[in-house]
Amino acid sequence: MMNILLSLKESVKRLATALCVIVCVLGVSAAHAQEKKSFKVAWSIYSGWMPWAYATDKGIIKKWADKYDIEIEVVQMNDYIESINQFTAGEFDACAMTNMDALTIPAAFGVDTTGLILGDYSNGNDGIVLKNGDSMADIKGRNVNLVELSVSHYFLARALDMNGMSERDVTVINTSDADAVSSYMTDDVTAVAVWNPQLGIILDSAEDATEVFTSKQIPGEIIDMMAAKTEVLEANPAFGKALVGAWFETLSLMQGDSAEAIAARTYMAEQAGTDLAGYEAQLADTMLFYTPEDAYKFASSKEIMSFMDMVREFSFDKGLLGEGSPSPDVVGMEFADGSVLGDKSNIQLRFDASYVKMAVDGEL
């Protein structure tokens, strides 16, 4: 997801700074969003985000936007990182992203960001695969191909640590997600850290491919969410309500074995470039919170703070919190219970369960 991530992030930082200068010159405060009627949302292909395709194309987004007398344009982006870059630069009001990317891209660059819907966590969608090996111990001394500085890099670091090793025991080889499958098929590549659908393709296609570590072993750490600009939500709560309402209506109708549910999942599968069986296999590796109650329980859990503590330590170690950052505390993060991790005077990432709680209470 993050090919040449540091240079991309630096470009975004310069662009965001330039935009702020332009806004201030025009006499509009960049610190306070205005009430408005139209909004833009970005998302990219991933099993846990496919409901956004269905909700958009089948009129569910429009239904909820109409309820609050607003307009919501939902845009599918082919490039995941570019969607976050554009969110950071001000092109979108909300964007689907992981918890780590929310911290290291918009939040690290001073864009106050709120995790509006924590929709799922990877529960097998990420894996480490070896040739000629059947355990994590066999990775020692190898080159490991992955998207450097991405969630896959964090995933590898966690796997090594849990098995008594560190990155000093391997050599990371930066490889784009687009090249993950083809590179594994070469003789030179003997270890990869990848996510679905590339993970599934490798395991199904390569004769010598053994998955030795999976995100099922670090449940809850790789979170997929719909993030929104905090200032936009504060000025326009109807926007948050509409997104949450549309999301849970879609998840409700895609569950089960009814004709409507199967048709919905089939549509999502087609939009994801696979068939129903392929998509359901991906869903099996996704801990998708189908009900507001389950989503609220996860979003308000104290575990998220410990997850984010590990993520920020990794991000700081890799220089992803900004050049010259003195410590992992540089970016403050606020959680659903009001607890803060990091600099309380510089809170740039928030996990807000209040909108999902409205869905739980039937108040949308």
Summary of the structure (lengths in Angstrom):
residues: 364
radius of gyration: 20.1
end to end distance: 34.0
largest distance: 62.8
contacts: 1255
relative contact order: 0.16
helix: 49%
strand: 19%
